[in-house]
Amino acid sequence: MQASEAQCFPGQMHTLRLDRASAIIALDGPLRLRYRDESLTWLLDAAPCIDITLRDGEQHILPFTTFVNMLTEGEQTVTAALAPAPDTLARLAALLRRARNVAMFFRRPSWVRVRE
């Protein structure tokens, strides 16, 4: 994925799904971000939301993969630059997920007893 831009208009919400370690940079004015941990969606509204306001030129790096809601704080259109996560981190995360899945597959169930 390449870096891109998104425009947020007053009174409208722009929603994106971004990977862990992706960066969001407010370019033209204040931008409000709201997101929650995607792994806690089964908790519905009980999962805490994270609200962050970025001023002009500030950036925020996402701590996990999530859906991000972007809103403007004023009456002007705000442009946000979106920088994807570095490829090395994405590859490492995929490798760790695969290793965990393989380990879970070969794990001995707790109800199986080994006789000596």
Buried (B, 14 or more C-beta within 10 A) or exposed (E): EEEEEBBBEEEEEBEBEBBBBBBBBBBBBBBBBBBBBEEEEEEEEEEEEBEEEBEEEEEBEBEBBBEBBBBBBEEEEBBBBBBBBEEEEBEEBEEEEEEEEEEEEEEEEEEEEEEE
